[in-house]
Amino acid sequence: MKGNFETIINDSRPVVVDFHALWCGPCKTQSPIIKELASELGDRVKVIKIDVDQNKDISSLYQIQSVPTLIVFKNGKPVWRQSGVVRKGDLLKVMKQNM
C-alpha cells in the first residue's frame, strides 16, 4: 500500500485521508461525514480511508496517535491535519481553502 499511497497523495487535487480503525466509535461518526464530503465535492477532491491497524507503516510515518485523524494532502504535502471528529462545514471550509 505504501507505494500506492504515495502515488495517490501526489495528486494536484486535495486528497483527504481518513485514518481510522474498525473498533473506533468516533470513526463511525466521522465516516458518513466523509462520504457526504466526497459526494458533494465530487472529482474536485480525492478521499481515501486508511485503517491504522492494517497500515501500521503509513500510520507510523504520519505519527497517527489517535483516530480518527484527517490529513489533507496537496501535491504530496500535508496542508491540514485534525484529530477527532470534524464537522462537515468545517471540512468544507478547509477543502475550499486548498482547492
ChimeraX commands (.cxc) that place a marker at each C-alpha (Angstrom):
marker #1 position 0.00,0.00,0.00 radius 0.5
marker #1 position 2.83,2.43,0.76 radius 0.5
marker #1 position 3.88,2.97,-2.87 radius 0.5
marker #1 position 0.26,3.26,-3.89 radius 0.5
marker #1 position -0.37,5.72,-1.06 radius 0.5
marker #1 position 2.46,7.97,-2.23 radius 0.5
marker #1 position 1.03,7.99,-5.77 radius 0.5
marker #1 position -2.45,8.85,-4.50 radius 0.5
marker #1 position -1.38,11.77,-2.28 radius 0.5
marker #1 position 0.80,13.28,-5.02 radius 0.5
marker #1 position -2.31,14.38,-6.90 radius 0.5
marker #1 position -2.68,18.10,-7.68 radius 0.5
marker #1 position -6.20,17.91,-6.26 radius 0.5
marker #1 position -6.60,17.90,-2.48 radius 0.5
marker #1 position -6.59,14.39,-1.03 radius 0.5
marker #1 position -8.43,13.79,2.24 radius 0.5
marker #1 position -7.01,10.83,4.14 radius 0.5
marker #1 position -9.20,9.47,6.92 radius 0.5
marker #1 position -7.03,7.44,9.30 radius 0.5
marker #1 position -9.49,5.25,11.18 radius 0.5
marker #1 position -9.99,1.91,12.94 radius 0.5
marker #1 position -12.91,-0.51,12.77 radius 0.5
marker #1 position -13.20,-0.60,16.59 radius 0.5
marker #1 position -13.30,3.21,16.94 radius 0.5
marker #1 position -16.65,4.77,17.89 radius 0.5
marker #1 position -15.82,8.34,16.81 radius 0.5
marker #1 position -14.58,6.93,13.47 radius 0.5
marker #1 position -18.08,5.57,12.89 radius 0.5
marker #1 position -19.40,9.10,13.43 radius 0.5
marker #1 position -16.81,10.57,11.06 radius 0.5
marker #1 position -17.40,8.07,8.24 radius 0.5
marker #1 position -20.78,9.39,6.95 radius 0.5
marker #1 position -19.44,12.95,7.13 radius 0.5
marker #1 position -16.52,11.93,4.90 radius 0.5
marker #1 position -18.93,10.24,2.47 radius 0.5
marker #1 position -21.07,13.38,2.27 radius 0.5
marker #1 position -17.98,15.49,1.64 radius 0.5
marker #1 position -16.83,13.19,-1.17 radius 0.5
marker #1 position -20.29,13.21,-2.73 radius 0.5
marker #1 position -20.62,16.99,-2.51 radius 0.5
marker #1 position -17.17,17.83,-3.89 radius 0.5
marker #1 position -17.05,15.03,-6.48 radius 0.5
marker #1 position -14.00,14.97,-8.76 radius 0.5
marker #1 position -12.51,18.13,-7.23 radius 0.5
marker #1 position -11.06,16.05,-4.38 radius 0.5
marker #1 position -9.93,12.52,-3.62 radius 0.5
marker #1 position -10.97,10.83,-0.41 radius 0.5
marker #1 position -9.35,7.69,0.94 radius 0.5
marker #1 position -9.66,5.76,4.18 radius 0.5
marker #1 position -6.65,4.16,5.85 radius 0.5
marker #1 position -7.24,1.53,8.54 radius 0.5
marker #1 position -4.46,2.15,11.06 radius 0.5
marker #1 position -4.44,-1.50,12.14 radius 0.5
marker #1 position -3.95,-2.71,8.57 radius 0.5
marker #1 position -1.45,0.01,7.57 radius 0.5
marker #1 position 0.90,0.44,10.52 radius 0.5
marker #1 position 3.80,1.69,8.36 radius 0.5
marker #1 position 1.82,4.61,6.91 radius 0.5
marker #1 position 0.24,5.38,10.28 radius 0.5
marker #1 position 3.67,5.46,11.88 radius 0.5
marker #1 position 5.14,7.60,9.10 radius 0.5
marker #1 position 2.48,10.27,9.72 radius 0.5
marker #1 position 2.60,9.81,13.51 radius 0.5
marker #1 position -1.06,8.91,13.87 radius 0.5
marker #1 position -1.62,8.66,17.62 radius 0.5
marker #1 position -5.41,8.84,17.78 radius 0.5
marker #1 position -8.29,8.03,15.49 radius 0.5
marker #1 position -9.98,9.42,13.62 radius 0.5
marker #1 position -7.27,11.68,12.25 radius 0.5
marker #1 position -7.84,13.51,8.99 radius 0.5
marker #1 position -4.96,14.81,6.89 radius 0.5
marker #1 position -5.42,16.83,3.71 radius 0.5
marker #1 position -2.58,16.46,1.20 radius 0.5
marker #1 position -1.91,18.58,-1.86 radius 0.5
marker #1 position 0.89,17.66,-4.25 radius 0.5
marker #1 position 2.10,15.09,-1.72 radius 0.5
marker #1 position 2.44,17.55,1.15 radius 0.5
marker #1 position 0.19,17.66,4.21 radius 0.5
marker #1 position -1.57,21.04,4.29 radius 0.5
marker #1 position -4.03,20.40,7.16 radius 0.5
marker #1 position -4.44,17.88,9.95 radius 0.5
marker #1 position -7.01,17.32,12.68 radius 0.5
marker #1 position -7.68,14.52,15.17 radius 0.5
marker #1 position -11.18,13.78,16.43 radius 0.5
marker #1 position -14.50,14.11,14.66 radius 0.5
marker #1 position -14.60,17.09,12.27 radius 0.5
marker #1 position -17.94,18.56,11.23 radius 0.5
marker #1 position -18.84,18.71,7.55 radius 0.5
marker #1 position -18.99,22.52,7.49 radius 0.5
marker #1 position -15.50,22.76,8.93 radius 0.5
marker #1 position -14.20,20.22,6.41 radius 0.5
marker #1 position -15.78,22.11,3.53 radius 0.5
marker #1 position -14.01,25.32,4.62 radius 0.5
marker #1 position -10.67,23.52,4.73 radius 0.5
marker #1 position -11.25,21.97,1.31 radius 0.5
marker #1 position -12.23,25.27,-0.31 radius 0.5
marker #1 position -9.05,26.87,1.06 radius 0.5
marker #1 position -6.97,24.12,-0.52 radius 0.5
marker #1 position -8.61,23.75,-3.92 radius 0.5
marker link #1:1,2 radius 0.2
marker link #1:2,3 radius 0.2
marker link #1:3,4 radius 0.2
marker link #1:4,5 radius 0.2
marker link #1:5,6 radius 0.2
marker link #1:6,7 radius 0.2
marker link #1:7,8 radius 0.2
marker link #1:8,9 radius 0.2
marker link #1:9,10 radius 0.2
marker link #1:10,11 radius 0.2
marker link #1:11,12 radius 0.2
marker link #1:12,13 radius 0.2
marker link #1:13,14 radius 0.2
marker link #1:14,15 radius 0.2
marker link #1:15,16 radius 0.2
marker link #1:16,17 radius 0.2
marker link #1:17,18 radius 0.2
marker link #1:18,19 radius 0.2
marker link #1:19,20 radius 0.2
marker link #1:20,21 radius 0.2
marker link #1:21,22 radius 0.2
marker link #1:22,23 radius 0.2
marker link #1:23,24 radius 0.2
marker link #1:24,25 radius 0.2
marker link #1:25,26 radius 0.2
marker link #1:26,27 radius 0.2
marker link #1:27,28 radius 0.2
marker link #1:28,29 radius 0.2
marker link #1:29,30 radius 0.2
marker link #1:30,31 radius 0.2
marker link #1:31,32 radius 0.2
marker link #1:32,33 radius 0.2
marker link #1:33,34 radius 0.2
marker link #1:34,35 radius 0.2
marker link #1:35,36 radius 0.2
marker link #1:36,37 radius 0.2
marker link #1:37,38 radius 0.2
marker link #1:38,39 radius 0.2
marker link #1:39,40 radius 0.2
marker link #1:40,41 radius 0.2
marker link #1:41,42 radius 0.2
marker link #1:42,43 radius 0.2
marker link #1:43,44 radius 0.2
marker link #1:44,45 radius 0.2
marker link #1:45,46 radius 0.2
marker link #1:46,47 radius 0.2
marker link #1:47,48 radius 0.2
marker link #1:48,49 radius 0.2
marker link #1:49,50 radius 0.2
marker link #1:50,51 radius 0.2
marker link #1:51,52 radius 0.2
marker link #1:52,53 radius 0.2
marker link #1:53,54 radius 0.2
marker link #1:54,55 radius 0.2
marker link #1:55,56 radius 0.2
marker link #1:56,57 radius 0.2
marker link #1:57,58 radius 0.2
marker link #1:58,59 radius 0.2
marker link #1:59,60 radius 0.2
marker link #1:60,61 radius 0.2
marker link #1:61,62 radius 0.2
marker link #1:62,63 radius 0.2
marker link #1:63,64 radius 0.2
marker link #1:64,65 radius 0.2
marker link #1:65,66 radius 0.2
marker link #1:66,67 radius 0.2
marker link #1:67,68 radius 0.2
marker link #1:68,69 radius 0.2
marker link #1:69,70 radius 0.2
marker link #1:70,71 radius 0.2
marker link #1:71,72 radius 0.2
marker link #1:72,73 radius 0.2
marker link #1:73,74 radius 0.2
marker link #1:74,75 radius 0.2
marker link #1:75,76 radius 0.2
marker link #1:76,77 radius 0.2
marker link #1:77,78 radius 0.2
marker link #1:78,79 radius 0.2
marker link #1:79,80 radius 0.2
marker link #1:80,81 radius 0.2
marker link #1:81,82 radius 0.2
marker link #1:82,83 radius 0.2
marker link #1:83,84 radius 0.2
marker link #1:84,85 radius 0.2
marker link #1:85,86 radius 0.2
marker link #1:86,87 radius 0.2
marker link #1:87,88 radius 0.2
marker link #1:88,89 radius 0.2
marker link #1:89,90 radius 0.2
marker link #1:90,91 radius 0.2
marker link #1:91,92 radius 0.2
marker link #1:92,93 radius 0.2
marker link #1:93,94 radius 0.2
marker link #1:94,95 radius 0.2
marker link #1:95,96 radius 0.2
marker link #1:96,97 radius 0.2
marker link #1:97,98 radius 0.2
marker link #1:98,99 radius 0.2
view
